Structures are given as C-alpha cells and as structure tokens.
C-alpha cells in the first residue's frame, strides 16, 4: 500500500487491519473502505480527525468566520494573544 489515500474493499481492510492502522498512524495515510463498490468509511489518524473537527468547529462559528474574513481583507497582523482576546478565547 503506497499512495497517501488508498481505496480498498472491506475484505482487504479486514485482512490488513494492523498494517492499515500502522500506516495511518505513522505515515499520515488515509484509507477509504468500500463495500459492494461504494465508499462506506474512511480511516484516518486521531490527529487528522481532531484537525477536521477543529476545522468544522471554526467553519460553523459565523462570528469567527466573519472575523477571519475581515482580518484577511485588512492585511493587519496580530499576535496569538491579541487574536485570542479579539475572538474571546
């Protein structure tokens, strides 16, 4: 298994589960698992999953998205402390 995102059938995933888990954890690989030819699940590392959750949390916060867009337009920069204070973290 060599590409960063591999698509494999469920029976192959079952046979190679430990190898898949090692590759996901050590090489930042993703595996799309199919059943009867259709994608049914994706296996990713816990770190990548946490990153996706954070992205979804940010995207669902309209105030934060508005603030990010405004900041991108203004081209002004802030320290991490200033940014946290502005968004209320």
Backbone as XML, in Angstrom:
<?xml version="1.0"?>
<chain id="A" units="angstrom">
  <residue number="1" name="UNK">
    <atom name="N" x="0.854" y="-1.176" z="0.000"/>
    <atom name="CA" x="0.000" y="0.000" z="0.000"/>
    <atom name="C" x="0.895" y="1.232" z="0.000"/>
  </residue>
  <residue number="2" name="UNK">
    <atom name="N" x="0.733" y="2.117" z="-1.019"/>
    <atom name="CA" x="1.722" y="3.171" z="-1.147"/>
    <atom name="C" x="1.196" y="4.592" z="-1.273"/>
  </residue>
  <residue number="3" name="UNK">
    <atom name="N" x="0.033" y="4.834" z="-1.857"/>
    <atom name="CA" x="-0.421" y="6.210" z="-2.018"/>
    <atom name="C" x="-0.933" y="6.763" z="-0.697"/>
  </residue>
  <residue number="4" name="UNK">
    <atom name="N" x="-0.988" y="8.098" z="-0.594"/>
    <atom name="CA" x="-1.445" y="8.716" z="0.649"/>
    <atom name="C" x="-2.905" y="8.415" z="0.934"/>
  </residue>
  <residue number="5" name="UNK">
    <atom name="N" x="-3.722" y="8.322" z="-0.104"/>
    <atom name="CA" x="-5.124" y="7.980" z="0.084"/>
    <atom name="C" x="-5.434" y="6.762" z="-0.776"/>
  </residue>
  <residue number="6" name="UNK">
    <atom name="N" x="-5.613" y="5.631" z="-0.128"/>
    <atom name="CA" x="-5.894" y="4.387" z="-0.843"/>
    <atom name="C" x="-7.354" y="4.002" z="-0.659"/>
  </residue>
  <residue number="7" name="UNK">
    <atom name="N" x="-7.948" y="3.462" z="-1.698"/>
    <atom name="CA" x="-9.306" y="2.940" z="-1.630"/>
    <atom name="C" x="-9.211" y="1.423" z="-1.713"/>
  </residue>
  <residue number="8" name="UNK">
    <atom name="N" x="-9.767" y="0.763" z="-0.698"/>
    <atom name="CA" x="-9.681" y="-0.700" z="-0.650"/>
    <atom name="C" x="-11.027" y="-1.289" z="-0.230"/>
  </residue>
  <residue number="9" name="UNK">
    <atom name="N" x="-11.327" y="-2.500" z="-0.702"/>
    <atom name="CA" x="-12.573" y="-3.156" z="-0.299"/>
    <atom name="C" x="-12.507" y="-3.597" z="1.164"/>
  </residue>
  <residue number="10" name="UNK">
    <atom name="N" x="-13.667" y="-3.746" z="1.764"/>
    <atom name="CA" x="-13.760" y="-4.093" z="3.186"/>
    <atom name="C" x="-13.046" y="-5.398" z="3.514"/>
  </residue>
  <residue number="11" name="UNK">
    <atom name="N" x="-13.143" y="-6.398" z="2.649"/>
    <atom name="CA" x="-12.485" y="-7.677" z="2.959"/>
    <atom name="C" x="-10.964" y="-7.527" z="2.986"/>
  </residue>
  <residue number="12" name="UNK">
    <atom name="N" x="-10.405" y="-6.673" z="2.125"/>
    <atom name="CA" x="-8.962" y="-6.412" z="2.148"/>
    <atom name="C" x="-8.587" y="-5.619" z="3.405"/>
  </residue>
  <residue number="13" name="UNK">
    <atom name="N" x="-9.437" y="-4.675" z="3.786"/>
    <atom name="CA" x="-9.183" y="-3.898" z="5.007"/>
    <atom name="C" x="-9.178" y="-4.816" z="6.223"/>
  </residue>
  <residue number="14" name="UNK">
    <atom name="N" x="-10.108" y="-5.739" z="6.271"/>
    <atom name="CA" x="-10.175" y="-6.683" z="7.387"/>
    <atom name="C" x="-8.907" y="-7.533" z="7.455"/>
  </residue>
  <residue number="15" name="UNK">
    <atom name="N" x="-8.452" y="-8.002" z="6.313"/>
    <atom name="CA" x="-7.253" y="-8.850" z="6.268"/>
    <atom name="C" x="-5.978" y="-8.093" z="6.632"/>
  </residue>
  <residue number="16" name="UNK">
    <atom name="N" x="-5.966" y="-6.786" z="6.393"/>
    <atom name="CA" x="-4.753" y="-5.985" z="6.596"/>
    <atom name="C" x="-4.929" y="-4.901" z="7.654"/>
  </residue>
  <residue number="17" name="UNK">
    <atom name="N" x="-5.844" y="-5.112" z="8.591"/>
    <atom name="CA" x="-6.188" y="-4.055" z="9.542"/>
    <atom name="C" x="-4.981" y="-3.534" z="10.318"/>
  </residue>
  <residue number="18" name="UNK">
    <atom name="N" x="-4.139" y="-4.410" z="10.838"/>
    <atom name="CA" x="-2.994" y="-3.949" z="11.632"/>
    <atom name="C" x="-2.010" y="-3.149" z="10.783"/>
  </residue>
  <residue number="19" name="UNK">
    <atom name="N" x="-1.799" y="-3.560" z="9.557"/>
    <atom name="CA" x="-0.922" y="-2.806" z="8.656"/>
    <atom name="C" x="-1.527" y="-1.432" z="8.365"/>
  </residue>
  <residue number="20" name="UNK">
    <atom name="N" x="-2.828" y="-1.394" z="8.128"/>
    <atom name="CA" x="-3.517" y="-0.129" z="7.865"/>
    <atom name="C" x="-3.380" y="0.796" z="9.066"/>
  </residue>
  <residue number="21" name="UNK">
    <atom name="N" x="-3.612" y="0.277" z="10.264"/>
    <atom name="CA" x="-3.502" y="1.104" z="11.468"/>
    <atom name="C" x="-2.092" y="1.659" z="11.635"/>
  </residue>
  <residue number="22" name="UNK">
    <atom name="N" x="-1.088" y="0.848" z="11.366"/>
    <atom name="CA" x="0.298" y="1.324" z="11.449"/>
    <atom name="C" x="0.571" y="2.427" z="10.436"/>
  </residue>
  <residue number="23" name="UNK">
    <atom name="N" x="0.118" y="2.234" z="9.216"/>
    <atom name="CA" x="0.371" y="3.219" z="8.166"/>
    <atom name="C" x="-0.375" y="4.518" z="8.418"/>
  </residue>
  <residue number="24" name="UNK">
    <atom name="N" x="-1.585" y="4.436" z="8.917"/>
    <atom name="CA" x="-2.358" y="5.638" z="9.228"/>
    <atom name="C" x="-1.669" y="6.419" z="10.345"/>
  </residue>
  <residue number="25" name="UNK">
    <atom name="N" x="-1.190" y="5.713" z="11.356"/>
    <atom name="CA" x="-0.566" y="6.373" z="12.494"/>
    <atom name="C" x="0.817" y="6.910" z="12.222"/>
  </residue>
  <residue number="26" name="UNK">
    <atom name="N" x="1.582" y="6.238" z="11.394"/>
    <atom name="CA" x="2.978" y="6.615" z="11.187"/>
    <atom name="C" x="3.221" y="7.421" z="9.920"/>
  </residue>
  <residue number="27" name="UNK">
    <atom name="N" x="2.385" y="7.274" z="8.926"/>
    <atom name="CA" x="2.658" y="7.882" z="7.622"/>
    <atom name="C" x="1.577" y="8.869" z="7.181"/>
  </residue>
  <residue number="28" name="UNK">
    <atom name="N" x="0.643" y="9.206" z="8.026"/>
    <atom name="CA" x="-0.453" y="10.128" z="7.705"/>
    <atom name="C" x="-1.226" y="9.684" z="6.465"/>
  </residue>
  <residue number="29" name="UNK">
    <atom name="N" x="-1.418" y="8.382" z="6.342"/>
    <atom name="CA" x="-2.175" y="7.848" z="5.223"/>
    <atom name="C" x="-3.653" y="7.849" z="5.554"/>
  </residue>
  <residue number="30" name="UNK">
    <atom name="N" x="-4.456" y="7.782" z="4.512"/>
    <atom name="CA" x="-5.904" y="7.672" z="4.635"/>
    <atom name="C" x="-6.344" y="6.460" z="3.826"/>
  </residue>
  <residue number="31" name="UNK">
    <atom name="N" x="-7.349" y="5.780" z="4.339"/>
    <atom name="CA" x="-7.899" y="4.632" z="3.618"/>
    <atom name="C" x="-9.405" y="4.799" z="3.507"/>
  </residue>
  <residue number="32" name="UNK">
    <atom name="N" x="-9.906" y="4.750" z="2.291"/>
    <atom name="CA" x="-11.338" y="4.728" z="2.053"/>
    <atom name="C" x="-11.722" y="3.264" z="1.897"/>
  </residue>
  <residue number="33" name="UNK">
    <atom name="N" x="-12.653" y="2.826" z="2.726"/>
    <atom name="CA" x="-13.087" y="1.429" z="2.719"/>
    <atom name="C" x="-14.393" y="1.335" z="1.937"/>
  </residue>
  <residue number="34" name="UNK">
    <atom name="N" x="-14.419" y="0.430" z="0.965"/>
    <atom name="CA" x="-15.627" y="0.251" z="0.162"/>
    <atom name="C" x="-16.322" y="-1.056" z="0.527"/>
  </residue>
  <residue number="35" name="UNK">
    <atom name="N" x="-17.622" y="-1.063" z="0.296"/>
    <atom name="CA" x="-18.426" y="-2.277" z="0.461"/>
    <atom name="C" x="-19.353" y="-2.335" z="-0.743"/>
  </residue>
  <residue number="36" name="UNK">
    <atom name="N" x="-19.246" y="-3.428" z="-1.478"/>
    <atom name="CA" x="-20.012" y="-3.588" z="-2.721"/>
    <atom name="C" x="-19.750" y="-2.427" z="-3.685"/>
  </residue>
  <residue number="37" name="UNK">
    <atom name="N" x="-18.488" y="-2.005" z="-3.717"/>
    <atom name="CA" x="-18.063" y="-0.981" z="-4.668"/>
    <atom name="C" x="-18.349" y="0.455" z="-4.287"/>
  </residue>
  <residue number="38" name="UNK">
    <atom name="N" x="-18.983" y="0.676" z="-3.134"/>
    <atom name="CA" x="-19.316" y="2.039" z="-2.721"/>
    <atom name="C" x="-18.519" y="2.424" z="-1.476"/>
  </residue>
  <residue number="39" name="UNK">
    <atom name="N" x="-18.023" y="3.663" z="-1.415"/>
    <atom name="CA" x="-17.305" y="4.114" z="-0.219"/>
    <atom name="C" x="-18.226" y="4.069" z="1.000"/>
  </residue>
  <residue number="40" name="UNK">
    <atom name="N" x="-17.750" y="3.456" z="2.084"/>
    <atom name="CA" x="-18.564" y="3.321" z="3.290"/>
    <atom name="C" x="-17.912" y="3.926" z="4.525"/>
  </residue>
  <residue number="41" name="UNK">
    <atom name="N" x="-16.572" y="4.030" z="4.525"/>
    <atom name="CA" x="-15.875" y="4.560" z="5.699"/>
    <atom name="C" x="-14.494" y="5.048" z="5.286"/>
  </residue>
  <residue number="42" name="UNK">
    <atom name="N" x="-13.942" y="5.914" z="6.127"/>
    <atom name="CA" x="-12.579" y="6.401" z="5.927"/>
    <atom name="C" x="-11.822" y="6.197" z="7.230"/>
  </residue>
  <residue number="43" name="UNK">
    <atom name="N" x="-10.616" y="5.670" z="7.126"/>
    <atom name="CA" x="-9.761" y="5.502" z="8.300"/>
    <atom name="C" x="-8.669" y="6.563" z="8.216"/>
  </residue>
  <residue number="44" name="UNK">
    <atom name="N" x="-8.602" y="7.414" z="9.247"/>
    <atom name="CA" x="-7.577" y="8.455" z="9.339"/>
    <atom name="C" x="-6.994" y="8.435" z="10.744"/>
  </residue>
  <residue number="45" name="UNK">
    <atom name="N" x="-5.882" y="9.119" z="10.936"/>
    <atom name="CA" x="-5.243" y="9.154" z="12.249"/>
    <atom name="C" x="-6.069" y="10.004" z="13.218"/>
  </residue>
  <residue number="46" name="UNK">
    <atom name="N" x="-5.909" y="9.783" z="14.523"/>
    <atom name="CA" x="-6.612" y="10.613" z="15.506"/>
    <atom name="C" x="-6.249" y="12.091" z="15.368"/>
  </residue>
  <residue number="47" name="UNK">
    <atom name="N" x="-4.996" y="12.385" z="15.020"/>
    <atom name="CA" x="-4.571" y="13.780" z="14.858"/>
    <atom name="C" x="-5.279" y="14.438" z="13.682"/>
  </residue>
  <residue number="48" name="UNK">
    <atom name="N" x="-5.396" y="13.709" z="12.582"/>
    <atom name="CA" x="-6.088" y="14.254" z="11.423"/>
    <atom name="C" x="-7.579" y="14.432" z="11.721"/>
  </residue>
  <residue number="49" name="UNK">
    <atom name="N" x="-8.168" y="13.489" z="12.446"/>
    <atom name="CA" x="-9.575" y="13.603" z="12.832"/>
    <atom name="C" x="-9.789" y="14.838" z="13.703"/>
  </residue>
  <residue number="50" name="UNK">
    <atom name="N" x="-8.897" y="15.064" z="14.671"/>
    <atom name="CA" x="-9.000" y="16.242" z="15.542"/>
    <atom name="C" x="-8.885" y="17.525" z="14.722"/>
  </residue>
  <residue number="51" name="UNK">
    <atom name="N" x="-8.013" y="17.514" z="13.727"/>
    <atom name="CA" x="-7.854" y="18.676" z="12.859"/>
    <atom name="C" x="-9.139" y="18.966" z="12.085"/>
  </residue>
  <residue number="52" name="UNK">
    <atom name="N" x="-9.768" y="17.914" z="11.570"/>
    <atom name="CA" x="-11.044" y="18.080" z="10.864"/>
    <atom name="C" x="-12.128" y="18.607" z="11.798"/>
  </residue>
  <residue number="53" name="UNK">
    <atom name="N" x="-12.164" y="18.091" z="13.027"/>
    <atom name="CA" x="-13.158" y="18.564" z="13.991"/>
    <atom name="C" x="-12.962" y="20.048" z="14.276"/>
  </residue>
  <residue number="54" name="UNK">
    <atom name="N" x="-11.715" y="20.463" z="14.447"/>
    <atom name="CA" x="-11.420" y="21.870" z="14.708"/>
    <atom name="C" x="-11.834" y="22.736" z="13.523"/>
  </residue>
  <residue number="55" name="UNK">
    <atom name="N" x="-11.551" y="22.266" z="12.314"/>
    <atom name="CA" x="-11.940" y="23.000" z="11.113"/>
    <atom name="C" x="-13.455" y="23.157" z="11.039"/>
  </residue>
  <residue number="56" name="UNK">
    <atom name="N" x="-14.189" y="22.087" z="11.328"/>
    <atom name="CA" x="-15.653" y="22.157" z="11.307"/>
    <atom name="C" x="-16.184" y="23.093" z="12.387"/>
  </residue>
  <residue number="57" name="UNK">
    <atom name="N" x="-15.548" y="23.066" z="13.550"/>
    <atom name="CA" x="-15.958" y="23.957" z="14.637"/>
    <atom name="C" x="-15.767" y="25.415" z="14.228"/>
  </residue>
  <residue number="58" name="UNK">
    <atom name="N" x="-14.638" y="25.719" z="13.627"/>
    <atom name="CA" x="-14.372" y="27.088" z="13.171"/>
    <atom name="C" x="-15.367" y="27.481" z="12.084"/>
  </residue>
  <residue number="59" name="UNK">
    <atom name="N" x="-15.571" y="26.600" z="11.110"/>
    <atom name="CA" x="-16.466" y="26.900" z="9.990"/>
    <atom name="C" x="-17.913" y="27.090" z="10.434"/>
  </residue>
  <residue number="60" name="UNK">
    <atom name="N" x="-18.306" y="26.459" z="11.530"/>
    <atom name="CA" x="-19.690" y="26.580" z="11.996"/>
    <atom name="C" x="-19.903" y="27.802" z="12.882"/>
  </residue>
  <residue number="61" name="UNK">
    <atom name="N" x="-18.832" y="28.490" z="13.249"/>
    <atom name="CA" x="-18.925" y="29.684" z="14.086"/>
    <atom name="C" x="-18.954" y="30.908" z="13.171"/>
  </residue>
  <residue number="62" name="UNK">
    <atom name="N" x="-20.155" y="31.419" z="12.894"/>
    <atom name="CA" x="-20.313" y="32.518" z="11.938"/>
    <atom name="C" x="-19.529" y="33.757" z="12.352"/>
  </residue>
  <residue number="63" name="UNK">
    <atom name="N" x="-19.517" y="34.048" z="13.641"/>
    <atom name="CA" x="-18.786" y="35.214" z="14.132"/>
    <atom name="C" x="-17.290" y="35.062" z="13.856"/>
  </residue>
  <residue number="64" name="UNK">
    <atom name="N" x="-16.762" y="33.887" z="14.108"/>
    <atom name="CA" x="-15.339" y="33.639" z="13.885"/>
    <atom name="C" x="-14.998" y="33.699" z="12.399"/>
  </residue>
  <residue number="65" name="UNK">
    <atom name="N" x="-15.833" y="33.113" z="11.551"/>
    <atom name="CA" x="-15.597" y="33.157" z="10.104"/>
    <atom name="C" x="-15.620" y="34.602" z="9.618"/>
  </residue>
  <residue number="66" name="UNK">
    <atom name="N" x="-16.579" y="35.373" z="10.109"/>
    <atom name="CA" x="-16.670" y="36.790" z="9.742"/>
    <atom name="C" x="-15.402" y="37.527" z="10.160"/>
  </residue>
  <residue number="67" name="UNK">
    <atom name="N" x="-14.929" y="37.245" z="11.362"/>
    <atom name="CA" x="-13.712" y="37.875" z="11.868"/>
    <atom name="C" x="-12.495" y="37.480" z="11.032"/>
  </residue>
  <residue number="68" name="UNK">
    <atom name="N" x="-12.410" y="36.221" z="10.654"/>
    <atom name="CA" x="-11.291" y="35.753" z="9.829"/>
    <atom name="C" x="-11.309" y="36.447" z="8.470"/>
  </residue>
  <residue number="69" name="UNK">
    <atom name="N" x="-12.479" y="36.517" z="7.846"/>
    <atom name="CA" x="-12.587" y="37.171" z="6.539"/>
    <atom name="C" x="-12.212" y="38.645" z="6.633"/>
  </residue>
  <residue number="70" name="UNK">
    <atom name="N" x="-12.680" y="39.304" z="7.682"/>
    <atom name="CA" x="-12.361" y="40.717" z="7.887"/>
    <atom name="C" x="-10.855" y="40.889" z="8.058"/>
  </residue>
  <residue number="71" name="UNK">
    <atom name="N" x="-10.254" y="40.020" z="8.827"/>
    <atom name="CA" x="-8.814" y="40.088" z="9.042"/>
    <atom name="C" x="-8.023" y="39.870" z="7.763"/>
  </residue>
  <residue number="72" name="UNK">
    <atom name="N" x="-8.473" y="38.941" z="6.944"/>
    <atom name="CA" x="-7.785" y="38.688" z="5.678"/>
    <atom name="C" x="-7.863" y="39.897" z="4.749"/>
  </residue>
  <residue number="73" name="UNK">
    <atom name="N" x="-8.989" y="40.583" z="4.781"/>
    <atom name="CA" x="-9.146" y="41.776" z="3.943"/>
    <atom name="C" x="-8.281" y="42.927" z="4.446"/>
  </residue>
  <residue number="74" name="UNK">
    <atom name="N" x="-8.132" y="43.056" z="5.758"/>
    <atom name="CA" x="-7.413" y="44.201" z="6.334"/>
    <atom name="C" x="-5.899" y="44.072" z="6.204"/>
  </residue>
  <residue number="75" name="UNK">
    <atom name="N" x="-5.394" y="42.874" z="6.080"/>
    <atom name="CA" x="-3.967" y="42.592" z="5.975"/>
    <atom name="C" x="-3.188" y="42.978" z="7.241"/>
  </residue>
  <residue number="76" name="UNK">
    <atom name="N" x="-3.875" y="43.365" z="8.295"/>
    <atom name="CA" x="-3.217" y="43.675" z="9.561"/>
    <atom name="C" x="-2.876" y="42.371" z="10.273"/>
  </residue>
  <residue number="77" name="UNK">
    <atom name="N" x="-1.768" y="42.359" z="11.000"/>
    <atom name="CA" x="-1.366" y="41.158" z="11.725"/>
    <atom name="C" x="-1.521" y="41.358" z="13.228"/>
  </residue>
  <residue number="78" name="UNK">
    <atom name="N" x="-1.751" y="40.248" z="13.935"/>
    <atom name="CA" x="-1.917" y="40.252" z="15.382"/>
    <atom name="C" x="-1.079" y="39.132" z="15.978"/>
  </residue>
  <residue number="79" name="UNK">
    <atom name="N" x="-0.671" y="39.327" z="17.221"/>
    <atom name="CA" x="-0.016" y="38.239" z="17.946"/>
    <atom name="C" x="-1.077" y="37.211" z="18.321"/>
  </residue>
  <residue number="80" name="UNK">
    <atom name="N" x="-0.639" y="36.030" z="18.729"/>
    <atom name="CA" x="-1.594" y="34.996" z="19.145"/>
    <atom name="C" x="-2.426" y="35.493" z="20.317"/>
  </residue>
  <residue number="81" name="UNK">
    <atom name="N" x="-1.800" y="36.160" z="21.271"/>
    <atom name="CA" x="-2.515" y="36.688" z="22.443"/>
    <atom name="C" x="-3.580" y="37.702" z="22.025"/>
  </residue>
  <residue number="82" name="UNK">
    <atom name="N" x="-3.213" y="38.614" z="21.110"/>
    <atom name="CA" x="-4.180" y="39.606" z="20.630"/>
    <atom name="C" x="-5.342" y="38.928" z="19.900"/>
  </residue>
  <residue number="83" name="UNK">
    <atom name="N" x="-5.030" y="37.957" z="19.064"/>
    <atom name="CA" x="-6.075" y="37.253" z="18.315"/>
    <atom name="C" x="-7.020" y="36.517" z="19.254"/>
  </residue>
  <residue number="84" name="UNK">
    <atom name="N" x="-6.461" y="35.844" z="20.264"/>
    <atom name="CA" x="-7.303" y="35.139" z="21.238"/>
    <atom name="C" x="-8.228" y="36.110" z="21.960"/>
  </residue>
  <residue number="85" name="UNK">
    <atom name="N" x="-7.715" y="37.279" z="22.310"/>
    <atom name="CA" x="-8.526" y="38.285" z="23.010"/>
    <atom name="C" x="-9.653" y="38.793" z="22.105"/>
  </residue>
  <residue number="86" name="UNK">
    <atom name="N" x="-9.330" y="39.041" z="20.842"/>
    <atom name="CA" x="-10.321" y="39.552" z="19.896"/>
    <atom name="C" x="-11.478" y="38.575" z="19.712"/>
  </residue>
  <residue number="87" name="UNK">
    <atom name="N" x="-11.170" y="37.279" z="19.593"/>
    <atom name="CA" x="-12.238" y="36.305" z="19.352"/>
    <atom name="C" x="-12.819" y="35.730" z="20.639"/>
  </residue>
  <residue number="88" name="UNK">
    <atom name="N" x="-12.283" y="36.167" z="21.771"/>
    <atom name="CA" x="-12.868" y="35.761" z="23.048"/>
    <atom name="C" x="-12.439" y="34.406" z="23.552"/>
  </residue>
  <residue number="89" name="UNK">
    <atom name="N" x="-11.249" y="33.973" z="23.188"/>
    <atom name="CA" x="-10.755" y="32.679" z="23.675"/>
    <atom name="C" x="-9.860" y="32.865" z="24.858"/>
  </residue>
</chain>
